Amino acid sequence: MPRSSRPADLLTDDVLETSSVVANNAMNRERRLAGRDGYSRVLGFDILGLPPDARWLDLCCGSGRALLDAAAARPDLEITGVDLVGYFAAAGPVRFETASITAWEPATEFDLVTCVHGLHYVGDKLGALRRAASWLSDEGVFVANFDVAGVRVPGGARRVLPALREAGFTYDSRARRIRRTGRFTGALPFRYLGADDRAGPNHTGQPAVHSYYELAL
């Protein structure tokens, strides 16, 4: 399918979140902090190296095992996990919330915001990037797995990536990872149209969601 074309029956985010592709995905449910597939390696970021008393928000956190690992190693960290499916391993010292990341609002800013392989299942991916980066402290870091191929807009990646760079995001196309330092208060020049949960597997081998946009005037 050409990037500029789109299905006639795109899903709203409310409907998308009831899809079996989204609500029942197992990509991140049991992931730990360390190890071959652990957060630190997947994100290319040393979470345990955060400064004292830092606030960390993890979006699409799955069962939250990686967050509990971090809390055990660094009890000074203030850690929050948000996931659409509230099957958390335990509460303990971590604050868990069951919510959609496209609607949830925090009560504070964060020194680190992460999302490990969760954006593949989000409808408004670019809106999620903008929102997550707006919750950063002045020196805070946002880092997430992000596949630009899942964003369908006229012009494709050649249109999306320059807009993200202009907004202060950096994109590692090889690792399919996006990052930004410092709070983002601007906008991205795209209007969200809806999502397609029939996109099939992406580079992870798991079924994913395509997000459709038009250029904002």
FENWOMO-V235375 format. One record per residue. RES is the residue in one small letter. PHI is phi in whole degrees, 0 to 359 (NA if undefined). PSI is psi in whole degrees, 0 to 359 (NA if undefined). OMEGA is omega in radians with two decimals (NA if undefined). Layout:
RES_PHI_PSI_OMEGA, RES_PHI_PSI_OMEGA
//
This chain:
m_NA_128_3.09, p_299_149_-3.10, r_297_332_-3.08, s_280_344_3.14, s_270_161_-3.13, r_210_152_3.07, p_298_153_3.14, a_282_340_-3.03, d_245_56_3.10, l_295_149_-3.11, l_266_142_2.93, t_287_164_-3.13, d_297_324_3.13, d_299_317_3.13, v_287_319_-3.13, l_304_321_-3.05, e_289_352_3.02, t_264_356_-3.13, s_292_144_3.10, s_296_333_3.10, v_295_324_-3.07, v_268_306_-3.00, a_290_333_-3.06, n_248_14_-3.11, n_293_147_-3.08, a_246_12_-3.03, m_305_319_-2.95, n_239_12_-2.92, r_293_320_-3.04, e_245_14_-3.07, r_296_140_-3.14, r_258_177_-3.12, l_285_317_-3.08, a_251_177_3.11, g_99_178_-3.05, r_303_318_-3.13, d_252_20_-3.11, g_285_165_-3.11, y_306_312_-3.04, s_300_320_-3.13, r_285_316_-3.10, v_295_322_-3.11, l_272_344_-3.07, g_66_35_-3.07, f_218_132_-3.14, d_274_94_-3.09, i_295_323_3.14, l_288_351_3.07, g_270_6_3.10, l_299_152_3.12, p_294_163_-3.13, p_304_140_3.05, d_63_23_3.13, a_291_155_3.07, r_255_128_-3.14, w_238_128_3.05, l_247_127_3.08, d_245_120_-3.14, l_266_143_-3.06, c_56_54_-2.94, c_279_356_-3.12, g_64_222_-3.13, s_287_344_3.10, g_86_13_-3.10, r_298_323_3.13, a_295_324_3.13, l_291_320_3.10, l_293_324_3.05, d_301_314_-3.12, a_295_320_3.14, a_296_325_3.11, a_291_322_-3.11, a_278_329_-3.09, r_226_77_-3.09, p_296_348_3.11, d_282_342_-3.11, l_288_144_3.03, e_259_109_-2.93, i_243_133_3.10, t_233_134_3.07, g_239_136_3.13, v_235_132_3.12, d_212_146_3.13, l_294_325_-3.13, v_254_114_-2.98, g_274_55_3.09, y_258_72_-3.06, f_275_147_-3.09, a_295_319_-3.14, a_189_166_3.10, a_270_292_3.10, g_54_225_-3.08, p_275_0_-3.10, v_258_138_3.06, r_271_118_3.10, f_251_140_3.09, e_226_136_3.08, t_265_112_-3.07, a_192_162_3.00, s_280_135_-3.13, i_286_349_3.08, t_274_353_-3.13, a_234_335_-3.07, w_296_144_3.11, e_233_129_3.12, p_278_165_3.11, a_258_359_-3.09, t_211_175_3.04, e_262_167_-3.04, f_228_149_3.08, d_275_339_3.09, l_213_131_3.00, v_235_127_-3.10, t_232_160_3.01, c_207_107_-3.07, v_266_107_3.08, h_55_21_3.14, g_270_330_-3.08, l_294_342_3.10, h_300_335_-3.03, y_252_4_-3.11, v_268_143_3.08, g_288_289_-3.13, d_277_81_-3.10, k_297_315_-3.10, l_292_324_3.04, g_296_322_3.11, a_295_320_3.08, l_300_312_-3.12, r_299_314_-3.11, r_295_313_-3.10, a_300_318_-3.13, a_290_337_3.12, s_284_348_3.14, w_267_3_-3.12, l_282_152_2.91, s_287_174_-3.08, d_302_326_3.13, e_249_12_-3.10, g_290_161_-3.10, v_239_134_2.96, f_249_130_3.10, v_215_136_-3.06, a_205_156_2.93, n_285_131_-3.07, f_209_126_3.12, d_250_108_-3.08, v_298_339_3.11, a_295_340_3.11, g_278_356_3.11, v_257_116_-3.08, r_253_114_-3.10, v_211_147_3.07, p_306_125_-3.07, g_99_345_3.06, g_58_213_-3.08, a_300_331_3.14, r_294_339_3.06, r_264_321_-3.03, v_287_311_-3.02, l_296_318_3.06, p_299_323_3.12, a_294_321_3.10, l_292_319_3.10, r_297_319_3.12, e_297_330_3.12, a_275_2_3.06, g_95_6_3.08, f_272_148_2.98, t_245_144_-3.08, y_233_125_3.06, d_263_103_-3.06, s_291_331_3.13, r_289_314_-3.14, a_274_349_-3.04, r_52_60_-3.07, r_223_138_-3.13, i_242_149_-3.05, r_209_149_3.02, r_210_145_3.04, t_246_129_3.12, g_93_149_-3.09, r_299_140_3.09, f_252_126_-3.10, t_241_8_-3.08, g_265_204_-3.13, a_224_165_3.05, l_249_145_-2.97, p_277_48_-3.12, f_223_147_3.09, r_246_124_-3.08, y_288_134_-3.12, l_251_330_-3.09, g_146_182_-3.00, a_229_159_3.11, d_236_116_-3.14, d_269_11_3.12, r_254_22_-3.06, a_292_336_-3.10, g_86_187_-3.09, p_294_143_2.97, n_259_202_-3.05, h_295_341_3.12, t_281_347_-3.06, g_89_357_3.14, q_258_148_3.06, p_303_139_-3.09, a_228_184_-3.09, v_238_134_2.99, h_265_138_-3.11, s_247_129_-3.03, y_251_138_-3.10, y_222_161_2.89, e_238_163_3.13, l_288_133_3.10, a_281_139_3.14, l_280_NA_NA
//
